[in-house]
């Protein structure tokens, strides 16, 4: 795995949305790591623009945020499709207590040659802006232990930057993140 991801990223400057509490998040991951969950059910949601992120009784929400213009160009369609496939596998392997979230504009085939046009970039941008995440460093995976309400985002979360990672490194990162969520 390369060093192109950030875990427990800390950004300077005051903001009610931008503060990170590394000790609290680390404690959360340790609590999650001390329990064992069965990966018996799929836990992924493809959320459309007007739809709410499912709430249920999830322990974590892993948001896949794509707002980097480079990743949304036609020549990156294969990479975007590969990331979407990794998202699906991740959602299938994190168990029923955790949810992986991908934002779409509408329900279409992931094999659509215009896949980038179907990514709900506007919603990803709103999350990136509220969390003070640079679009140029996306795609991001943001893991939250509190419901990701756009109007009142949690302040404790982990951020992983995927923009410079190879597909192999992204797969490795998702495998390790699955371990942390399940064990």
Backbone as a ProteinNet text record, in pm:
[ID]
protein_1_A
[PRIMARY]
XXXXXXXXXXXXXXXXXXXXXXXXXXXXXXXXXXXXXXXXXXXXXXXXXXXXXXXXXXXXXXXXXXXXXXXXXXXXXXXXXXXXXXXXXXXXXXXXXXXXXXXXXXXXXXXXXXXXXXXXXXXXXXXXXXXXXXXXXXXXXXXXXXXXXXXXXXXXXXXXXXXXXXXXXXXXXXXXXXXXXXX
[TERTIARY]
83.8	0	88.6	49.6	127.6	82.8	154.4	122.6	26	-50.4	-140.1	-277.3	-294.5	-421.1	-394.4	-498.3	-485.2	-582.2	-533.1	-616.9	-614.4	-729.4	-741	-672.6	-706.4	-648.7	-690.8	-601.5	-629.8	-601.3	-701	-685.3	-693.9	-611.7	-613.8	-735.2	-766.1	-871.9	-998.5	-1064.5	-1185.3	-1305.8	-1389.6	-1514.8	-1591.6	-1722	-1800.2	-1803.9	-1782.7	-1784.5	-1646.9	-1542.4	-1410.5	-1322.5	-1365.7	-1282.3	-1279.3	-1164.6	-1150.4	-1109.9	-1155.3	-1114.8	-1046.1	-916.2	-844.5	-854.3	-847.7	-852.4	-987.4	-1095	-1228.7	-1245.3	-1200	-1212.3	-1126.2	-1007.9	-922.2	-990.2	-1052.9	-1125.3	-1239.6	-1309	-1417.8	-1365.5	-1253.7	-1197.8	-1154.4	-1098.4	-1059.4	-1181	-1290.9	-1414.4	-1465.2	-1465.6	-1510	-1419.2	-1290.1	-1195.2	-1210	-1267.9	-1280.9	-1403	-1491.5	-1612.1	-1598.5	-1672.8	-1669.5	-1808.1	-1816.7	-1945.1	-1945.1	-2059.9	-2072.4	-2101.4	-2027.9	-2048	-2148.9	-2272.5	-2373	-2465.9	-2469.3	-2562.1	-2487.9	-2542.1	-2486.2	-2515.3	-2424.2	-2442	-2392.6	-2465.9	-2429.8	-2555.5	-2541.3	-2653.7	-2606.3	-2682.5	-2657.5	-2768.5	-2732.4	-2828.7	-2843.9	-2969.3	-2999.3	-3010.6	-3006.3	-2997.8	-3102.7	-3225.4	-3328.6	-3350.2	-3278.7	-3296.7	-3207.5	-3257.9	-3179.2	-3083.1	-2972.3	-2881.9	-2954.5	-2959.3	-3028.6	-2974.1	-3066.1	-3026.9	-3012.4	-3114.1	-3115.2	-3023.7	-2983.5	-2896.5	-2753.7	-2699.9	-2563	-2464.2	-2349.9	-2243.2	-2151.9	-2138.9	-2059.6	-2122.9	-2091.6	-2127.1	-1997.2	-1970.7	-1850.1	-1894.3	-1871.1	-1914	-1802.7	-1834.6	-1741.8	-1773.5	-1682.7	-1704.5	-1614.1	-1676.6	-1601.5	-1635.3	-1538.5	-1560.5	-1435.8	-1344.6	-1221.9	-1247.4	-1229.9	-1254.6	-1176.8	-1056.5	-977.7	-1047.1	-1111.7	-1178.4	-1311.6	-1361.1	-1491.3	-1481	-1361.1	-1342.7	-1366.9	-1397.7	-1429.4	-1312.5	-1189.7	-1074.1	-1049.3	-1118	-1104.9	-1225.4	-1311	-1432	-1398.8	-1296.2	-1258.9	-1214.6	-1138.1	-1094.9	-1214	-1306.3	-1425.8	-1510.1	-1524.9	-1598.1	-1527.5	-1394.1	-1318.2	-1340	-1342.8	-1368.8	-1509.4	-1605.8	-1743.5	-1751.5	-1682.5	-1681.1	-1619.8	-1514.1	-1451.3	-1547.4	-1622.2	-1724.4	-1826.3	-1872.6	-1971.8	-1917.2	-1796.6	-1735.6	-1715.4	-1667.5	-1650.4	-1783.7	-1890.1	-2022.7	-2070.4	-2032	-2071.6	-1991.3	-1873.4	-1784.8	-1775.3	-1845.3	-1834.1	-1943.1	-2032.6	-2134.1	-2253.8	-2355.5	-2484.7	-2484.6	-2384.1	-2378.2	-2314.7	-2263.4	-2192.8	-2250.5	-2246.5	-2304.3	-2203.4	-2186	-2106.4	-2204.7	-2172.1	-2265	-2198.4	-2268.7	-2224.4	-2337.7	-2305.9	-2408.7	-2422	-2542.7	-2577.7	-2679.6	-2687.2	-2794.7	-2921.9	-2908.2	-3024.3	-2976.2	-3071	-3036.5	-3010.7	-2886.5	-2845.4	-2746.3	-2715.8	-2616.2	-2478.8	-2404.7	-2267.4	-2179.6	-2225.2	-2150.2	-2173.3	-2256.8	-2286.7	-2156.5	-2134	-2010.6	-2000.3	-2110.9	-2112.1	-2126	-2060.2	-2070.1	-2041.1	-1941.7	-1904.6	-2018.8	-2099.8	-2213	-2322.4	-2319.8	-2422.9	-2381.1	-2256.2	-2211	-2273.3	-2331.3	-2390.4	-2278.1	-2210.8	-2096.3	-2138.9	-2255.6	-2301.4	-2312	-2364	-2376.3	-2238.7	-2152	-2015.4	-1946.4	-1966.8	-1905.6	-1957.5	-2087.1	-2141.9	-2074.7	-2056.5	-1989	-1842.4	-1774	-1632.5	-1616.7	-1703.2	-1695	-1721.1	-1825.8	-1861.2	-1753.3	-1683.3	-1579.4	-1439.3	-1432.3	-1305.8	-1208.9	-1261.3	-1181.1	-1158.8	-1036.4	-1004.7	-1057.1	-1135.3	-1181.2	-1065.2	-954.2	-840.1	-777.7	-808.4	-757	-858.7	-973.5	-1074.7	-1044.6	-1101.7	-1206.2	-1158.5	-1254.3	-1232.9	-1325.5	-1281.2	-1372.1	-1373.6	-1491.9	-1508.3	-1589	-1529.7	-1595.4	-1641.7	-1772.3	-1833.3	-1906.3	-1898.4	-1969.1	-2101.7	-2129.5	-2255.2	-2320.5	-2453.5	-2525.5	-2477.9	-2444.5	-2393	-2503.6	-2562.9	-2667.5	-2600.2	-2634.2	-2568.8	-2586.5	-2698	-2724.2	-2648.8	-2606.3	-2539.6	-2438.2	-2329.4	-2230.5	-2153.7	-2120.1	-2037.7	-1899	-1834.3	-1699.4	-1592.5	-1630.7	-1537.3	-1553.5	-1446.4	-1450.9	-1309.3	-1295.9	-1167.1	-1177.8	-1071	-1068.4	-956.6	-988.5	-890.6	-893.5	-779.6	-768.8	-720.5	-796.2	-765.5	-705.8	-698.8	-667	-538.6	-435	-305.6	-278.7	-375.2	-354.3	-381.8	-306	-329.8	-451	-513.3	-625.1	-586.3	-465.1	-417.4	-411	-358.6	-348.3	-485.7	-580	-716.7	-778.7	-759.7	-811.8	-752.4	-622	-556.8	-608.9	-628.2	-682.9	-822.2	-908.2	-1045	-1045.9	-952.8	-943.2	-907.1	-811.1	-771.8	-880.8	-953	-1064.7	-1176	-1201.5	-1299.7	-1259.1	-1129.2	-1079	-1109.8	-1080.4	-1102.8	-1250	-1337.2	-1479.9	-1537.2	-1484.8	-1542.8	-1480.7	-1354.7	-1287.6	-1263.6
-116.9	0	123.6	222.2	345.3	440.3	549.5	649.3	753.6	722	818.9	823.3	761.6	772.7	842.7	899.6	969.1	908.4	872	817.3	915.2	950.4	1046.4	1177.9	1225.6	1348.2	1466.2	1556.9	1674.3	1797.6	1883.5	2007	2124	2227.7	2342	2430.5	2511.7	2610.8	2568	2663	2630.5	2615.5	2520.8	2501.6	2393.6	2411.9	2311	2179.6	2183.6	2061.7	2003	2081.1	2037.8	1981.3	1990.1	1940.8	1789	1731.8	1587.3	1560.6	1452.8	1413	1278.5	1278.7	1153.8	1054.1	1100.3	1006.8	937	1012.2	953.1	853.6	889.5	799.5	675.5	693.1	578.5	485.4	542.7	461.2	386.3	453.6	389.3	269.6	287.9	178.3	63.7	95.7	-9.4	-85.3	-13.4	-80.7	-170.3	-116.9	-198.4	-319.6	-298.2	-407.7	-515.3	-481	-578.5	-667.7	-633.8	-714.4	-792.5	-899.4	-979	-980.5	-949	-942	-1042.1	-1102.4	-1196	-1118.4	-1147.8	-1080.3	-1160.2	-1163.3	-1247.2	-1171.5	-1040.3	-965.3	-855	-820.9	-709	-581.5	-489.7	-362.1	-250.5	-227.4	-118	-47.3	81.4	161.5	250.1	249.2	340.9	445.4	564.4	665.9	769.1	796.1	895.9	1034.3	1142.3	1278.6	1316.5	1274.8	1315.4	1212.4	1102.1	995.7	1019	977	982.3	864.7	886.7	776.1	688.5	557.5	471.2	489.2	491.6	513.7	381.6	299.6	175.4	181.8	69.5	62.5	28	100.7	74.8	129.3	64.6	111.4	209.8	193.9	288.3	307	422	454.2	488.5	422.7	450.3	517.1	647.3	724.1	725.6	686.9	695.6	827.6	924	1058.1	1079.8	1105.6	1128.9	1269.4	1359.6	1496.5	1554.3	1468	1509	1511.8	1627.2	1633.6	1529.1	1496.5	1395.9	1259.7	1222.7	1093.5	1092.6	1208.8	1218	1237.8	1231.2	1245.5	1110.4	1116.5	995.7	897.4	946.7	856.9	784.2	824.1	755.2	663.9	646.1	566.3	425.6	363.4	227.9	227.9	330.1	340.3	363.2	448.1	475.6	348.9	275	148.6	50.4	45.6	-40.9	-2.1	129.7	175.9	137.4	150.7	112.1	-37.8	-119.3	-263.6	-291.2	-220.8	-237.4	-193.3	-85.8	-40.6	-152.2	-215.2	-322	-438.9	-480.8	-591.8	-551.9	-430.9	-380.5	-385.6	-337.4	-339.4	-479.8	-575.9	-714.1	-779	-725.2	-791	-723	-611.5	-541.5	-580.7	-668.4	-716.2	-624.2	-676.9	-606	-488.2	-474.1	-364.3	-238	-245.5	-133.9	-110	15.1	48.1	123.4	77.6	148.8	228.6	355.4	445.6	504	494.2	553.1	642.3	761.8	856.4	855.3	822.7	820.5	929.7	971.6	1061.4	982	862.9	777.4	633.7	541.5	399.3	365.8	332.9	291.1	177.7	114.9	8.6	67.2	-0.2	42.8	24.7	-54.8	-77.4	35.4	132	245.6	316	339.3	406	550	606.1	741.3	735.2	639.5	617.4	744.1	818.4	940.5	1041.2	1044.3	1136.8	1098.5	976.8	931.2	945.7	976.4	998.4	1128.7	1125.9	1247	1332.7	1404.3	1485.8	1597.6	1655.1	1765.5	1723.3	1605.4	1558.1	1528.5	1468.5	1444.6	1576.6	1677.4	1808.4	1869.1	1856.3	1910.8	1846.6	1714.7	1646.7	1690.3	1694.7	1734.6	1875.8	1965.4	2104.4	2111.8	2046.5	2049.9	1986	1885.8	1815.4	1870.8	1975.7	2040.1	1943.4	1866	1770.7	1825.5	1823.9	1876.4	1784.3	1838.6	1756.7	1695.4	1766.9	1716.2	1592.4	1567.2	1449.1	1334.7	1355.9	1250.1	1159	1041.8	992	976.9	1000.4	982.4	871.2	801.8	718.6	783.4	820.4	882.9	785.4	741.1	645.4	720.9	709.3	778.3	677.6	698.1	611.7	673.9	792.9	861.7	885.2	884.8	903.1	1028	1015.7	1128.7	1221.6	1296.7	1392.8	1517.2	1552.4	1666.4	1795.8	1810.1	1932.6	1937	1822	1815.8	1701.2	1722.4	1615.9	1588.9	1462.3	1428.6	1491.5	1510.4	1567.3	1458.9	1338	1225.4	1139.6	1128.2	1043.7	1016.5	913.2	879.7	906.9	956.7	990	912.6	853.6	784.2	847.9	896.3	958.8	855.1	836.8	731.5	782.4	911.5	968.1	916.2	897.6	855.2	706.1	634.7	492.5	406.5	300.8	204.5	119.1	54.4	-35.3	-141.9	-194.5	-296.1	-238	-115.5	-51.7	-18.8	21.6	47.8	-80.1	-190.3	-319.6	-356.4	-336.2	-364.8	-277.5	-148.8	-57.2	-101.4	-134.8	-177	-307	-397.4	-522.5	-492.2	-403.5	-368.6	-292.1	-206.2	-134.6	-232.2	-330.5	-435.1	-506.6	-539	-603.5	-517.8	-386.5	-298.3	-288.7	-292.2	-281.4	-410.2	-523.5	-651.9	-715.3	-693.7	-765.5	-678.3
0	0	0	-75.8	-80.9	27.9	41.1	143.3	89.9	-12.6	-73.9	-9	103.8	175.6	308.2	363	490	587.8	702.5	807.3	923.1	970.4	1079	1041.5	924.1	873.4	959.7	985.4	1067.1	984	970.3	894.9	991	972	1063.2	1039.2	1138	1125.3	1195.5	1262.2	1335.8	1242.7	1272.7	1202.9	1274.3	1286.7	1357.2	1280	1147.4	1068.4	1046.8	1060.8	1017.6	1127.2	1250.6	1359.5	1357	1382.3	1395.3	1538.7	1592.5	1726.5	1714.6	1682.6	1657.5	1772.1	1895.7	2008.7	2014	1990.6	1993	1879.9	1760.3	1647.4	1666.3	1719.8	1746.5	1847.1	1949.6	2047.4	1979.5	1886.5	1813.4	1734.7	1664.2	1584.8	1675.4	1791.6	1885.3	1937.3	1963	2006.7	1895.9	1772.6	1659.5	1640.7	1663.3	1644.6	1752	1866	1973.5	1957.4	1867.3	1845.7	1716	1704.8	1582.9	1521.5	1393.5	1325	1210.4	1183.7	1072.6	945.3	839.3	711.5	630.2	679.7	616.7	523.9	530.2	447.8	373.4	255.9	183.1	259	258.1	325.1	236.4	128.2	40.7	-5.4	-30.6	-77.9	-190.8	-299.8	-409.5	-400	-352.4	-313.7	-425	-462	-563.4	-499.5	-580.1	-526.8	-422.2	-439.8	-343.9	-233.7	-240.3	-141.4	-19.9	94.4	217.5	223.6	286.6	315.7	417.6	396.5	492.9	634.7	731.8	871.7	947	949.4	1025.1	1147.2	1195	1312.5	1272.9	1177.2	1134.1	1236.7	1244.9	1334.1	1262.5	1129.3	1050.2	912.9	853.1	715.5	644.7	531	451.9	322.4	313.1	196.9	92.9	-29.1	-141.1	-211.2	-202.2	-257.5	-377.7	-492.8	-616.2	-664.7	-654.7	-703.3	-769.6	-807.5	-874.8	-1025.1	-1091.8	-1236.1	-1315.4	-1269.9	-1341.5	-1341.4	-1230.8	-1220.8	-1294.4	-1330.4	-1395.3	-1546.4	-1599.2	-1743.9	-1811.6	-1937.3	-2014.8	-2014.2	-2019.6	-2025.3	-1892.2	-1784	-1654.4	-1626.3	-1726.9	-1707	-1657.1	-1710.7	-1667.4	-1521.7	-1481.1	-1341.5	-1248.6	-1292.7	-1213	-1198.6	-1308.6	-1302.5	-1208.7	-1214.7	-1124.1	-979	-950.9	-814.7	-771.4	-861.5	-829.2	-797.6	-873.9	-846.5	-708.9	-674.9	-543.2	-432.5	-457.2	-363.9	-339.1	-446	-431.6	-349.6	-380	-305.7	-159.3	-136.2	0	74.4	11.9	74.2	107	25.7	49.4	160.9	189.8	285.2	421.6	441.5	570	669	628.2	721.5	731.1	793.3	799.3	895.3	978.8	1075.8	1018.7	896.3	835	696.6	650.8	520.8	434.9	311.3	211.2	125	98.2	28.2	-95.8	-208.8	-335.7	-383.9	-431.2	-476	-628	-675.7	-818	-847.9	-972.9	-1016.4	-1040.5	-1098.6	-1125.6	-1137.8	-1135.5	-1147.5	-1294.1	-1321.5	-1456.1	-1439.8	-1548.7	-1545.9	-1518.1	-1432	-1404.2	-1527.4	-1622.1	-1746.2	-1846.7	-1811.9	-1899.2	-1938.6	-2068.9	-2110.8	-2059.6	-2016.2	-1958.8	-1807.1	-1745.4	-1601.6	-1521.8	-1560.2	-1487.3	-1484.8	-1589.8	-1593.7	-1496.2	-1446.3	-1353.5	-1206.9	-1180.7	-1042.9	-993.2	-874.4	-816.5	-758.2	-846.7	-809.9	-714	-738.4	-654.7	-508.2	-484.3	-345.8	-286.4	-364.7	-318.1	-284.8	-368.2	-344.4	-214.1	-189	-63.2	57.3	53.3	164.1	172.6	58.3	59.3	114.9	73.4	120.8	271.5	317.6	459.7	546.8	492.3	567.9	540	457.5	423.1	354.3	260.1	183.7	42.8	-3	-135.3	-245	-339.1	-451.9	-529.9	-541.5	-618	-554.4	-427.6	-358.9	-357	-421.4	-426.1	-544.7	-545.2	-458	-313.2	-224.1	-80.6	-32.3	69.4	147.8	285	329.5	460	545.8	656.7	745.7	869.7	897.5	1011	1099.3	1228.8	1323.4	1367.2	1316	1341.5	1206.4	1202.9	1076.8	1003.5	874.5	797	745.9	836.1	802.3	744.5	621.5	556.4	635.3	706	781.5	914.4	962.8	1092.2	1090.4	1017.2	1000.4	1128.9	1150.9	1267.3	1254.3	1367.4	1366.2	1376.1	1411.8	1419.5	1294.5	1216.7	1098.3	1050.6	971.2	910.7	761.4	702.2	559.5	490.8	377.5	294.7	156.1	109.8	-21.5	-121.5	-229.1	-325.9	-455.7	-475.2	-605.7	-668.9	-592.1	-648.1	-628.3	-574.3	-546	-668.9	-682.6	-790.5	-753.3	-851.8	-820.5	-717.6	-728	-633.2	-491.4	-479.1	-348	-290	-375.9	-328.9	-275.6	-347	-299.7	-164.6	-149.1	-21.1	90.8	62.9	162.8	205.2	108.2	140.6	219.5	190.2	266.5	411.9	433	569.6	642	569.2	630.6	667.6	583.9	616.7	744.5	756.7	878.9	1000.9	991.4	1104.7	1142	1043.5	1072.6	1129.4	1087.2	1126.2	1248.8	1273.8	1382.9	1503.9
[MASK]
+++++++++++++++++++++++++++++++++++++++++++++++++++++++++++++++++++++++++++++++++++++++++++++++++++++++++++++++++++++++++++++++++++++++++++++++++++++++++++++++++++++++++++++++++++++++

